[in-house]
Amino acid sequence: MHDQGPGIPGYAQDKVFEKFYSLVRPHSKKKSTGLGLSFVKEIASMHRGKVELGNRAEKEGSGASAVLWLPRAIS
């Protein structure tokens, strides 16, 4: 999944999955609770998966990209 937003600043790359860490949203100038991505990471981990989040291109301002990896169930 990706968006057309400002991307994730370099200084925040390692922090976005921490509980209560939040960046100011560019359009509203407000912050979120900072819980959403920490919940996503925790749930992915509980299912032996992972989540990756980064910028669509090497430069900031090109939108963010998110990938959720979950193992395939063996039947």
C-alpha positions, 0 to 999 in steps of 0.5 A: 500500500502507498500514499501520495503524502509527504513520506516519512522523515529520516529522523522518524524511520526508526521511531514510527512503530513506538507506542505514542510516537506521532508526527504532525500531520501536514494538512491538519497540523495535528498529531494522532495518538501514536498507537496505530502502527505500534498495534500493527507491528504487535499483531504482525509479530503475534502471527510471526509476520512483519511490517515494513514502512518507508518512503516510495522513493529515496527522497522525502516527499514522495509518499509512504509505502507499507507492506505487511508480511504474514506467513502462509498457513500450511494445511 
